[in-house]
Amino acid sequence: MAFNAAEKSDRRDRTGELAFLNQRSQAWWHLRELLDPAYGPTLALPDDEELIGDLCAPKWRINSGGKVQIESKDEIRKRLGRSTDAGDAVVMACTLSLSTATDPATQRVVPWTGIDPRVPFGAVPWASSFNARPDPYHGSEFER
C-alpha cells in the first residue's frame, strides 16, 4: 500500500479535537496514540535503542491553521545527524491499520501481523525479546 506523506489528512485524533496537516503528521500521531499507556496499548516495540531514538526524535506544533504538524524529516536529520528510517518504517506500518479501521480512535493493532492483540506480547514465545528471537539466517548456510 502506498504512503504519500504529503497527502492531505481528514482524520482527527482520538479526542476528535485535533486535525493534521498531512498524512505524515497523522501517522506519527496515530503511533503516539497506539503507545499511549492511558488507553492500554496493545502494540509492543522491540528493545532497540536506535528505533526508540527515532520514535522519540520528532517535535510537533500546532500550525497557523490549527493543525498538528510534525517536524520535517530534513529538520530531524539535521538535528540527529542521521535519518530516522527505522522509526519511519514503524510509523508507516502502523498507519496501514487505519486503512481498515472502522473507528480510528479505537483501532490499536496492525491487522496483518497475525498476532492476537489479546495475547500479551511476552506470551508469544519468539516475541518476548526481539534480540532473542530465533533467526533462521544466522548459524546456518545463509550466514555465508
PAZAPA-4460 file (N, C-alpha, C; in steps of 0.05 Angstrom, whole numbers, plus 32768, in hexadecimal, padded with zeros to 4 digits):
% residues 144
    n_x    n_y    n_z   ca_x   ca_y   ca_z    c_x    c_y    c_z   seq   type   mol
   8011   7FE9   8000   8000   8000   8000   8012   8019   8000     1      M     A
   800D   802B   7FEF   801D   8043   7FEC   8018   8056   8004     2      A     A
   802C   8065   800B   802A   8078   8021   8034   8093   8016     3      F     A
   8023   80A6   8013   802A   80C0   8009   8029   80D3   8021     4      N     A
   8041   80D8   802D   8043   80E8   8045   8037   8105   8042     5      A     A
   8039   8110   802B   8030   812C   8026   8012   812E   8021     6      A     A
   8006   8117   801C   7FE9   8117   8016   7FD9   8122   802E     7      E     A
   7FC3   8130   8027   7FB1   813C   803B   7FA5   8125   804D     8      K     A
   7FA1   812C   8066   7F94   8119   8078   7F7A   8125   8082     9      S     A
   7F65   8114   8082   7F4B   811E   808C   7F44   8111   80A7    10      D     A
   7F57   8102   80B2   7F53   80F5   80CC   7F58   8108   80E3    11      R     A
   7F4D   8101   80FA   7F51   8110   8113   7F5E   80FE   8128    12      R     A
   7F68   810A   813D   7F73   80FA   8152   7F5E   80EB   8161    13      D     A
   7F66   80DB   8175   7F54   80CB   8184   7F3D   80DB   8192    14      R     A
   7F43   80F4   8199   7F2F   8105   81A6   7F1C   8112   8193    15      T     A
   7F24   8113   8179   7F15   8121   8165   7F1A   813E   8164    16      G     A
   7F2D   8148   8174   7F33   8164   8175   7F49   816D   8162    17      E     A
   7F5D   815C   815E   7F74   8164   814D   7F72   8159   8131    18      L     A
   7F78   816B   811E   7F7A   8163   8102   7F98   8163   80FA    19      A     A
   7F9F   8158   80E3   7FBB   8155   80DB   7FC0   8163   80C1    20      F     A
   7FD8   816E   80BE   7FE1   817C   80A6   7FE2   8169   808E    21      L     A
   7FEC   8150   8093   7FEF   813D   807D   7FEF   8121   8088    22      N     A
   7FF3   810D   8076   7FF3   80F1   807E   800A   80EB   8090    23      Q     A
   8021   80F8   808C   8038   80F3   809D   8032   80FB   80BA    24      R     A
   8027   8112   80BD   8020   811B   80D9   800C   8109   80E5    25      S     A
   7FF8   8102   80D6   7FE3   80F0   80E0   7FEF   80D5   80E7    26      Q     A
   8001   80CA   80D7   800D   80B0   80DC   801E   80B0   80F6    27      A     A
   802E   80C5   80F9   803E   80C6   8112   802C   80C9   812A    28      W     A
   8017   80D8   8128   8005   80DC   813F   7FF6   80C2   8145    29      W     A
   7FEF   80B3   8130   7FE1   809A   8134   7FF3   8086   8144    30      H     A
   800D   8085   813D   801F   8074   814C   8020   807E   8169    31      L     A
   8021   8097   816D   8021   80A3   8188   8009   8099   8198    32      R     A
   7FF2   8098   818B   7FD9   808F   8198   7FDA   8070   819D    33      E     A
   7FE6   8062   818A   7FE8   8045   818E   7FF9   803E   81A6    34      L     A
   800C   804E   81AD   801E   8049   81C3   8016   8057   81DD    35      L     A
   8001   8065   81DC   7FF8   8075   81F4   7FF0   8062   820B    36      D     A
   7FFE   8062   8221   7FF8   804F   8237   7FDC   8054   8243    37      P     A
   7FD1   806C   8240   7FB7   8072   824B   7FA1   8062   823E    38      A     A
   7FA6   8057   8226   7F91   8048   8217   7F98   802B   8214    39      Y     A
   7FAA   8021   8225   7FB0   8004   8224   7FBC   7FFC   8209    40      G     A
   7FD4   8005   8202   7FDF   7FFF   81E8   7FE2   7FE1   81E3    41      P     A
   7FDD   7FD9   81CA   7FDF   7FBD   81C3   7FF6   7FBA   81AF    42      T     A
   8005   7FCF   81AB   801C   7FCE   8198   8036   7FCD   81A9    43      L     A
   8047   7FBA   81A2   8061   7FB8   81B0   8077   7FBC   819B    44      A     A
   808C   7FC9   81A3   80A2   7FCE   8191   80BB   7FC0   819B    45      L     A
   80CD   7FB9   8189   80E6   7FAC   8192   80F7   7FBF   81A3    46      P     A
   8106   7FB4   81B4   8118   7FC4   81C5   8131   7FCA   81B5    47      D     A
   812E   7FDF   81A4   8143   7FE6   8192   8148   8004   8196    48      D     A
   8160   800B   819F   8166   8027   81A5   8163   803A   818E    49      E     A
   816B   8032   8176   8169   8043   815F   814C   8048   8158    50      E     A
   813C   8033   8158   811F   8035   8152   8112   8048   8167    51      L     A
   8117   8043   8180   810B   8054   8194   8114   8071   8191    52      I     A
   812D   8075   818A   8137   8090   8184   8128   809D   816D    53      G     A
   8124   808D   8158   8116   8097   8140   80F9   809F   8148    54      D     A
   80EC   808F   8158   80D0   8095   815E   80CD   80AC   8172    55      L     A
   80E2   80B1   8181   80E0   80C7   8195   80EA   80E2   8189    56      C     A
   80F7   80E1   8172   8104   80F8   8167   80F2   810F   815C    57      A     A
   80DD   8108   814D   80CD   811E   8141   80C0   8131   8155    58      P     A
   80C1   814A   814F   80B3   815E   815F   8099   8165   8150    59      K     A
   8086   8171   815D   806D   8178   8150   8064   8193   815A    60      W     A
   8052   819F   814A   8046   81B8   8152   802A   81BA   8145    61      R     A
   801B   81CD   814E   8002   81D4   8142   8008   81EB   812F    62      I     A
   8002   81E7   8115   8009   81FC   8101   7FF4   8212   8101    63      N     A
   7FF8   8226   80F0   7FE6   823D   80F0   7FCA   8235   80E8    64      S     A
   7FC6   821F   80DA   7FAC   8215   80D3   7F9E   8204   80E8    65      G     A
   7FAC   8202   80FF   7FA1   81F3   8115   7FA4   81D4   8113    66      G     A
   7FB7   81CC   8102   7FBB   81AF   80FD   7FD6   81A6   8108    67      K     A
   7FD7   818D   8111   7FF0   8182   811B   8003   817F   8103    68      V     A
   801C   8188   8107   8030   8186   80F3   8049   8179   8100    69      Q     A
   8052   8163   80F6   8069   8155   80FF   8082   8161   80F2    70      I     A
   8097   8163   8101   80B0   816E   80F6   80B8   815E   80DD    71      E     A
   80C3   816C   80C9   80CA   8160   80B0   80E1   814C   80B4    72      S     A
   80E3   8139   80A2   80F8   8125   80A3   8113   8132   809F    73      K     A
   8115   8146   808E   812E   8155   808A   8137   8163   80A4    74      D     A
   8124   816F   80B2   812B   817C   80CB   8135   8168   80E0    75      E     A
   8127   8152   80E2   8130   813D   80F4   814B   8133   80ED    76      I     A
   8150   812E   80D3   816A   8124   80CA   8180   8138   80D2    77      R     A
   817B   8152   80CF   818F   8166   80D7   8195   8165   80F5    78      K     A
   8180   8161   8104   8183   8161   8121   8192   8148   812B    79      R     A
   818A   8131   8120   8196   8117   8129   81B0   810F   811B    80      L     A
   81B3   811A   8103   81CB   8112   80F4   81C7   80F7   80E5    81      G     A
   81AE   80EE   80E5   81A7   80D5   80D7   818A   80D5   80D0    82      R     A
   8182   80C3   80BF   8166   80C0   80B7   8157   80AE   80CC    83      S     A
   813D   80B2   80CD   812C   80A2   80DF   811E   808C   80D0    84      T     A
   812C   807E   80BF   811F   806A   80AE   8111   8054   80BD    85      D     A
   811D   804A   80D3   8110   8034   80E2   80F5   803E   80EE    86      A     A
   80F6   8056   80FA   80DE   8062   8105   80C9   8067   80F0    87      G     A
   80D1   8070   80D9   80BE   8075   80C3   80B1   805B   80BA    88      D     A
   80C0   8046   80B9   80B5   802C   80B1   809F   8023   80C5    89      A     A
   80A4   8026   80DF   8090   801F   80F3   8077   8030   80F0    90      V     A
   807B   804A   80EC   8065   805D   80E9   8054   8055   80D1    91      V     A
   8060   804F   80BB   8051   8048   80A3   8043   802E   80A6    92      M     A
   8050   801A   80B3   8043   8000   80B7   802B   8003   80C9    93      A     A
   802D   8013   80DD   8016   8017   80EF   8000   8027   80E2    94      C     A
   8007   8038   80CF   7FF2   8047   80C1   7FE1   8036   80AF    95      T     A
   7FED   801F   80A6   7FDD   800D   8096   7FC4   8003   80A5    96      L     A
   7FC6   8002   80BF   7FAE   7FF9   80CF   7F97   800D   80CC    97      S     A
   7F9D   8026   80C6   7F87   8039   80C2   7F77   8034   80A9    98      L     A
   7F83   8027   8095   7F75   8023   807C   7F5D   8010   807F    99      S     A
   7F5E   7FFF   8094   7F48   7FEC   8099   7F38   7FF3   80B2   100      T     A
   7F3F   8009   80BF   7F32   8010   80D8   7F16   801A   80D3   101      A     A
   7F04   8012   80E4   7EE9   801D   80E3   7EE7   8035   80F6   102      T     A
   7EF8   8035   810B   7EF9   804B   811E   7F16   8051   8124   103      D     A
   7F21   8066   8117   7F3E   806B   811B   7F46   8070   8138   104      P     A
   7F33   8078   8149   7F39   807D   8165   7F3E   8063   8174   105      A     A
   7F34   804D   816B   7F37   8034   817A   7F47   801F   816B   106      T     A
   7F4F   8024   8152   7F5F   8011   8143   7F7B   8012   814E   107      Q     A
   7F84   7FFC   815B   7F9E   7FFD   8169   7FB0   7FE6   8161   108      R     A
   7FAA   7FD7   814D   7FBC   7FC2   8144   7FBF   7FC2   8126   109      V     A
   7FD5   7FB8   811D   7FD9   7FB5   8100   7FCD   7F9A   80F8   110      V     A
   7FB8   7F9A   80E9   7FA9   7F82   80E4   7FB8   7F6C   80D5   111      P     A
   7FCC   7F73   80C5   7FD9   7F5E   80B5   7FF1   7F51   80C3   112      W     A
   7FF5   7F57   80DD   800C   7F4B   80EB   8006   7F2E   80F2   113      T     A
   7FED   7F27   80F5   7FE7   7F0B   80FD   7FE9   7F07   811A   114      G     A
   7FF0   7F1C   8129   7FF2   7F1A   8146   7FD8   7F21   8153   115      I     A
   7FCE   7F10   8164   7FB5   7F14   8172   7FBA   7F2B   8187   116      D     A
   7FAC   7F41   8185   7FB1   7F58   8197   7FAA   7F52   81B4   117      P     A
   7F9A   7F3D   81B8   7F93   7F36   81D4   7FA8   7F27   81E2   118      R     A
   7FBC   7F1D   81D3   7FD2   7F0E   81E0   7FE8   7F22   81E6   119      V     A
   7FF1   7F22   81FF   8007   7F35   8207   8020   7F2F   81F5   120      P     A
   802E   7F44   81EE   8045   7F41   81DC   8058   7F2C   81E5   121      F     A
   805F   7F2C   81FF   8072   7F19   820A   8068   7EFC   8209   122      G     A
   804E   7EF8   8205   8043   7EDD   8205   8048   7ECF   81EA   123      A     A
   8050   7EDE   81D6   8056   7ED2   81BC   8074   7ECA   81BE   124      V     A
   807A   7EB1   81BD   8095   7EA7   81C3   80AC   7EB6   81B5   125      P     A
   80A9   7EBC   819B   80BF   7EC9   818D   80C0   7EE7   8191   126      W     A
   80AB   7EF2   819D   80AA   7F0F   819E   80B1   7F1B   81BA   127      A     A
   80B7   7F0A   81CD   80BC   7F15   81E8   80D5   7F27   81E8   128      S     A
   80E8   7F21   81D7   80FF   7F32   81D4   8107   7F32   81B7   129      S     A
   8106   7F49   81AB   810C   7F4A   818E   8127   7F3F   8188   130      F     A
   813B   7F45   8199   8156   7F3B   8193   8159   7F1D   8197   131      N     A
   8147   7F11   81A7   8148   7EF4   81AD   8138   7EE4   8198   132      A     A
   812A   7EF2   8187   811A   7EE5   8173   812A   7ED3   8161   133      R     A
   8122   7EBA   815D   8132   7EA8   814B   8134   7EB5   812F   134      P     A
   814C   7EB4   8125   8151   7EBF   810A   815A   7EA8   80F8   135      D     A
   814A   7EA0   80E5   8151   7E89   80D4   8169   7E8E   80C2   136      P     A
   8172   7EA7   80C0   8187   7EAD   80AD   81A3   7EAE   80BA   137      Y     A
   81A4   7EAE   80D5   81BE   7EAE   80E3   81C3   7E92   80EE   138      H     A
   81DC   7E8A   80EC   81E3   7E6F   80F5   81DB   7E59   80E1   139      G     A
   81D6   7E62   80C9   81CF   7E4E   80B4   81DE   7E55   809B   140      S     A
   81D7   7E47   8086   81E5   7E4B   806C   81DF   7E67   8061   141      E     A
   81CA   7E75   806B   81C4   7E90   8061   81D8   7EA4   806C   142      F     A
   81E6   7E9E   8081   81F8   7EB1   808D   8210   7EB7   807B   143      E     A
   8217   7EA5   8069   822E   7EA9   8057   822A   7EBF   8044   144      R     A
***
